[in-house]
Amino acid sequence: MSKIEVNTVDKQNGSTVTVGGPGTNIVLGTAGQSVTLGCGATQSGFGRTGTVDWCTTAKTSPFTAVSGDGFFVNTAGGVITVTLPSSPSAGDIIALKDYGNTWDSNAVTLCRNGSKLAGQCVNATIGTEGGSISLIYVDGTRGWLNIQTDTTIEGSNYIEASGGTETTSGDFKIHTFTSSGPFQVTSAGTASGSNKASYLVVAGGAGAQCAGAGGGGFREGKVSGDPYTASPLVAPDGLSVPVANYTITVGAGGSRPSGPSNSNTNGGVSTFSSITSAGGGKAGFGVAGVAGGSGGGSASSTNPGGAGNTPPVSPAQGFAGGNTSGTSYSSAGGGATAVGGNWPGPHAGGTGAVTNITASPLGFSGGGGGASPGGGSVGRDPTGSGGAGIAGAQSAPGTQCGVANRGGGGGGVYCNTQGSGGSGIVVIRYKFQN
């Protein structure tokens, strides 16, 4: 066997030194020796051997992992999120080790950062006491794969999603949609964490006439264990939200008429997944009020107010509009929790529903108040979401309109500028951490 002993091998010309050729096995170093890549130098074509350079200072707060490094993760103080490297290349590797045997009580959350984990578009948790993992990025199909067998990686125990305006209240995340848009769920969660969402789906309130208009349909569901104060109309146990892209629809408020006509319109429908809230029914002029989430008030002594809870759901999404007697066009629109007021009488809009699903108590889906021809009382939903009815041939711009994103019905004005309906809203709320 030939032997060459030199201190330095350098190029004769060009920029490349070639050692060996096709079919040649090259051995660098022997037992007891080390082979070192010079500081600042880079390698290509070798791949990694399944080892990493360990950072021996334990991590105690969220961090982004760096390819080629290993980290001791100390979760004694609580759950820690480890974000995987962005835009990884095949062969990239990271490793994690439980520093204090606490991963079973305070798990590590793996944020995939746009890449797949074991072929899934989900974040994951590691909850094995004393566990360790080595993740290697393979390709876009499988993403990061664990090459060790002593630690189990599970999908996230909590719903993870994006869309709308995102806020938090304690351990709960809130997505508020004041206009239509996408809601993307990337992790469905588990029963041990959270896999259902509370929701509020409010449709647009309708436009008024002399009579008040119906509030938009009000539908609310609350997950067991969610601490917020719900309305009396709440449905139990919320809604499952599998991984999917959802289209949220927020209904527009109904338009008001031009003068004494029936050109006013119903409120628009709001939707989230399987939940649909019907738009408020418009007030009639010389005809019956129109049915809807809540019904519109009647502007005729021979025709009733429109029915509420149309189409029917349970719990009911709204109530009927009021009726009139005599010749006064002044009944009120129905609201989420009560029928619209009759004429003669207070003819206030049907009361809406109050919930603090947004972490602040607000009233929604109130009916619009009825008007009166000669200076009678002014109607208004006590929650403030429905528009006020106006006494006499007055005009009070804005006050007779349903409140935007509260689903209130428009308030009546006797033969003058009636109120338009308020637009709807969709709110989604779920537990996202311990």
C-alpha positions in Angstrom: 0.0 0.0 0.0 1.3 3.4 -1.0 1.5 6.2 1.6 1.7 10.0 1.1 2.5 12.2 4.1 2.0 15.9 3.6 1.0 18.9 5.7 -1.0 20.7 3.1 -2.8 19.8 -0.1 -3.6 22.8 -2.3 -4.7 23.4 -5.8 -2.2 23.7 -8.6 -4.6 25.9 -10.6 -8.2 26.7 -10.8 -10.4 26.7 -7.7 -11.1 23.0 -7.1 -9.1 20.2 -5.5 -10.4 16.7 -6.5 -9.7 13.7 -4.3 -10.5 10.4 -5.8 -12.9 9.6 -8.7 -15.9 7.5 -9.7 -16.0 4.3 -7.7 -13.3 5.4 -5.3 -13.8 5.0 -1.5 -12.2 7.8 0.4 -11.4 7.5 4.1 -10.5 10.6 6.1 -8.7 10.1 9.4 -8.4 7.0 11.6 -9.4 6.1 15.1 -8.3 8.8 17.6 -8.1 11.4 15.0 -10.6 14.2 14.0 -11.5 15.7 10.7 -12.4 19.4 11.0 -14.1 21.7 8.6 -12.3 25.1 8.9 -14.1 28.0 10.5 -16.2 29.9 8.0 -15.9 27.0 5.4 -19.1 25.4 4.0 -19.8 21.9 2.8 -22.0 20.4 0.1 -22.8 16.9 -1.0 -21.9 15.3 2.3 -25.2 15.5 4.0 -25.4 15.2 7.8 -24.6 12.0 9.7 -27.5 12.3 12.2 -25.5 14.4 14.7 -25.8 18.0 15.7 -23.8 20.6 17.6 -25.3 20.9 21.0 -26.0 24.2 22.7 -25.5 23.3 26.4 -27.3 26.4 27.8 -30.9 25.2 28.4 -33.7 27.0 26.6 -36.4 28.3 29.0 -38.4 30.5 26.6 -39.8 30.2 23.0 -37.1 30.2 20.3 -36.5 29.4 16.7 -34.3 26.3 16.1 -31.2 26.5 13.8 -30.4 23.7 11.4 -27.4 21.6 12.6 -27.9 22.5 16.3 -29.3 20.6 19.2 -31.0 22.2 22.2 -31.8 21.2 25.8 -35.3 22.5 26.5 -36.3 23.2 30.1 -40.1 23.4 30.5 -40.2 23.6 34.3 -41.6 27.1 34.1 -44.3 26.3 31.5 -45.0 25.2 27.9 -42.3 26.3 25.4 -42.9 26.7 21.7 -40.0 25.7 19.4 -40.3 27.2 15.9 -38.7 25.0 13.2 -36.3 26.7 10.6 -38.0 28.5 7.7 -37.5 27.3 4.1 -35.5 24.2 5.1 -33.4 22.2 2.6 -33.2 18.4 2.4 -30.8 17.1 5.0 -31.4 19.9 7.5 -31.5 18.5 11.1 -32.3 19.8 14.6 -32.4 17.9 17.9 -34.2 18.6 21.2 -33.8 17.0 24.6 -35.9 17.3 27.8 -33.6 19.1 30.2 -35.4 18.4 33.5 -37.8 15.6 32.7 -40.7 18.0 32.6 -42.1 17.5 29.1 -44.9 15.3 30.4 -46.4 18.1 32.5 -45.3 21.1 30.3 -45.0 19.9 26.7 -42.9 21.3 24.0 -45.0 22.7 21.1 -43.4 22.4 17.6 -44.4 25.2 15.3 -43.9 23.9 11.7 -43.3 27.4 10.3 -44.8 26.6 6.9 -43.3 23.1 6.4 -45.0 19.7 7.0 -44.5 17.5 10.0 -44.6 13.8 9.1 -46.6 14.7 6.1 -49.2 16.8 8.0 -49.9 20.5 7.9 -50.3 20.7 11.6 -48.2 21.9 14.6 -47.4 19.3 17.1 -46.6 18.6 20.8 -44.0 16.5 22.5 -45.0 15.3 25.9 -42.7 12.4 26.7 -40.9 12.7 30.1 -37.1 12.7 29.5 -37.7 12.5 25.7 -35.5 13.5 22.9 -36.0 13.9 19.2 -33.9 14.4 16.0 -35.8 15.9 13.1 -34.5 15.7 9.6 -36.1 17.6 6.7 -36.7 15.2 3.9 -38.8 16.9 1.2 -42.0 18.9 0.6 -44.2 15.8 0.8 -43.2 14.5 4.2 -41.4 17.6 5.6 -39.7 17.0 9.0 -39.4 13.4 10.2 -38.4 12.2 13.6 -35.5 9.6 13.3 -35.7 8.5 16.9 -38.2 6.0 18.5 -38.1 7.0 22.1 -40.3 10.1 21.8 -43.9 10.5 20.5 -44.8 13.6 18.5 -48.5 14.3 18.6 -50.7 16.8 16.7 -51.4 20.0 18.7 -53.9 19.6 21.5 -55.4 23.0 20.6 -57.1 24.6 17.7 -54.8 26.7 15.6 -56.3 29.1 13.1 -56.1 32.5 11.4 -58.5 35.0 10.0 -60.4 38.2 10.9 -59.2 40.4 13.7 -57.4 38.2 16.3 -57.4 39.0 20.0 -57.0 37.0 23.2 -58.8 36.8 26.5 -56.9 34.7 29.0 -56.3 31.3 27.4 -58.8 31.9 24.7 -58.3 33.3 21.2 -61.0 35.4 19.5 -61.5 36.0 15.8 -63.8 38.8 14.9 -65.2 39.2 11.4 -66.9 42.6 10.7 -66.8 41.7 6.9 -66.7 38.6 4.9 -63.4 36.8 4.7 -61.4 33.5 5.1 -61.0 31.5 8.3 -58.2 28.9 8.1 -57.9 26.1 10.6 -54.5 24.4 10.5 -54.9 22.2 13.6 -58.2 20.7 14.8 -56.9 20.2 18.4 -57.9 17.3 20.7 -60.4 16.6 23.4 -57.7 16.9 26.0 -56.9 20.5 24.9 -59.6 22.0 22.8 -61.3 20.8 19.6 -64.5 22.9 19.6 -65.1 26.6 19.1 -67.7 28.9 20.6 -69.3 31.1 18.0 -71.6 34.1 17.5 -73.2 34.5 14.1 -75.4 37.6 13.6 -77.1 38.5 10.4 -77.7 42.0 9.0 -80.7 43.9 10.4 -83.4 45.0 7.9 -84.5 48.5 6.6 -87.4 50.3 8.2 -90.5 52.1 7.0 -92.8 54.0 9.3 -92.7 50.7 11.2 -89.5 49.4 12.7 -87.5 46.6 11.0 -86.5 43.2 12.3 -83.1 42.6 13.8 -80.7 40.1 12.1 -80.9 36.5 13.2 -78.8 35.8 16.3 -77.1 32.4 16.8 -74.6 31.6 19.6 -72.9 28.4 20.7 -70.7 28.0 23.7 -68.1 25.3 24.4 -68.4 23.7 27.8 -65.8 25.2 30.1 -65.5 28.5 28.2 -65.9 31.1 31.1 -67.5 34.0 29.2 -71.1 35.0 29.9 -73.3 34.0 27.1 -76.8 35.2 26.1 -80.0 33.3 27.0 -80.2 32.0 23.5 -76.9 30.1 23.6 -76.7 26.5 22.2 -74.5 24.2 24.2 -71.1 22.7 23.3 -70.0 24.9 20.5 -68.9 23.7 17.1 -66.2 21.2 15.9 -63.8 22.9 13.4 -61.8 20.3 11.4 -58.7 21.4 9.5 -60.1 23.3 6.5 -60.4 26.7 4.9 -63.8 28.3 5.8 -65.5 31.2 4.1 -67.1 33.6 6.6 -70.0 35.6 5.3 -71.1 38.7 7.2 -74.6 40.0 6.1 -75.1 43.6 5.1 -77.7 45.8 6.7 -80.9 46.3 4.8 -81.5 49.5 2.9 -84.1 52.1 3.8 -86.8 53.2 1.3 -87.2 56.5 -0.5 -90.4 58.0 1.0 -93.5 56.0 1.6 -92.7 52.9 -0.5 -91.7 49.3 0.0 -88.3 49.7 -1.6 -86.5 49.0 1.8 -84.8 45.6 1.9 -84.2 42.6 4.2 -80.9 42.2 6.1 -78.2 39.9 4.6 -77.4 36.4 5.7 -74.3 35.6 7.9 -72.7 32.2 7.9 -69.9 30.2 9.6 -69.5 26.5 8.7 -72.9 24.8 9.4 -74.3 27.9 11.2 -76.5 30.3 9.2 -78.3 33.3 10.6 -81.2 34.8 8.5 -81.3 38.5 7.7 -83.9 40.6 9.5 -87.3 41.0 7.9 -88.1 44.5 6.5 -91.0 46.6 7.8 -94.0 46.8 5.5 -95.8 49.8 4.1 -99.5 49.1 3.7 -98.6 45.4 3.8 -97.5 42.9 6.4 -94.1 43.0 7.9 -91.7 40.5 6.3 -90.5 37.3 8.1 -86.8 36.8 8.8 -84.3 36.2 11.6 -86.6 38.6 13.4 -89.7 39.9 11.7 -90.4 43.4 10.5 -93.1 45.6 12.0 -96.5 46.0 10.4 -97.5 49.3 8.7 -101.1 48.2 8.2 -103.9 47.6 10.7 -105.1 44.7 8.6 -101.7 43.0 8.3 -99.6 41.5 11.0 -95.9 41.9 11.8 -93.5 39.4 10.1 -92.7 36.1 11.8 -89.3 35.7 13.5 -87.1 32.6 13.6 -87.5 32.1 9.8 -86.2 29.5 8.8 -86.7 27.9 12.2 -83.7 26.8 14.3 -83.3 25.9 18.0 -82.7 28.0 20.0 -84.8 30.5 18.1 -82.8 33.1 16.3 -85.4 35.9 16.7 -89.0 37.0 17.3 -91.9 38.5 15.3 -92.5 42.1 14.5 -95.3 44.1 16.2 -98.8 44.7 15.0 -100.9 47.9 14.6 -104.5 48.9 15.2 -106.2 51.9 13.9 -104.5 53.9 11.2 -101.1 54.6 12.7 -98.2 53.0 11.0 -96.0 52.5 14.0 -95.4 48.9 15.2 -91.8 47.9 15.9 -89.5 45.2 14.6 -88.8 42.0 16.4 -85.5 41.4 18.2 -83.4 38.4 19.3 -85.2 37.9 22.6 -88.6 39.6 22.3 -91.4 40.6 19.9 -91.6 44.1 18.5 -93.9 46.5 20.4 -97.5 47.0 19.1 -99.3 50.3 18.4 -101.0 51.6 20.4 -98.4 51.1 23.1 -94.7 51.8 23.6 -93.9 50.2 20.2 -90.2 49.8 21.2 -88.1 47.5 19.2 -87.9 43.9 20.3 -85.0 43.4 22.8 -81.8 42.1 21.4 -79.4 39.6 23.2 -76.3 40.5 25.2 -73.2 38.4 25.2 -69.6 39.0 26.1 -68.1 36.5 23.7 -65.8 39.3 22.6 -64.6 39.8 26.2 -66.9 42.9 26.4 -70.7 42.7 26.9 -72.5 44.0 23.8 -76.1 43.8 22.6 -76.9 42.4 19.2 -80.0 41.9 16.9 -82.3 44.4 18.5 -85.5 45.4 16.6 -86.0 48.9 15.3 -88.5 51.1 17.1 -91.8 52.2 15.5 -92.7 55.8 14.6 -95.8 57.7 15.4 -97.7 60.3 13.4 -98.4 62.9 16.0 -95.7 63.1 18.6 -96.2 59.8 20.4 -93.5 57.9 22.2 -90.2 57.0 20.5 -89.4 53.3 20.4 -85.9 51.8 20.8 -84.4 48.4 21.6 -83.0 48.7 25.1 -79.7 47.0 24.1 -79.0 49.9 21.8 -78.4 47.8 18.7 -81.7 48.6 17.0 -82.5 52.0 15.6 -84.8 54.5 17.4 -88.3 55.2 16.1 -88.9 58.9 15.6 -92.0 60.8 16.9 -93.8 62.8 14.2 -92.4 63.9 10.8 -88.9 64.4 12.3 -85.5 63.5 10.9 -82.7 62.6 13.2 -80.0 61.1 10.8 -78.2 58.2 12.3 -80.2 57.6 15.4 -82.8 55.7 13.5 -80.3 53.3 11.9 -79.4 49.9 13.2 -75.9 49.9 14.7 -73.1 48.6 12.3 -71.9 45.1 13.1 -74.5 44.6 15.8 -77.3 43.5 13.5 -79.9 46.0 14.6 -83.1 46.7 12.7 -83.7 50.2 11.3 -86.1 52.5 13.3 -89.2 53.9 11.7 -89.8 57.6 10.8 -93.3 58.7 9.9 -93.2 59.6 6.2 -89.7 60.8 6.4 -86.1 59.4 6.4 -86.4 55.9 7.8 -83.5 53.9 9.2 -81.3 51.4 7.5 -80.3 48.1 9.1 -77.0 47.5 10.9 -74.6 45.0 9.4 -73.9 41.6 11.0 -70.9 40.1 12.6 -69.2 36.7 13.1 -67.1 35.9 16.2 -65.2 32.6 16.7 -63.6 31.8 20.1 -61.6 28.8 21.3 -59.0 27.8 23.9 -55.5 27.9 22.5 -53.3 27.3 25.5 -53.3 26.2 29.2 
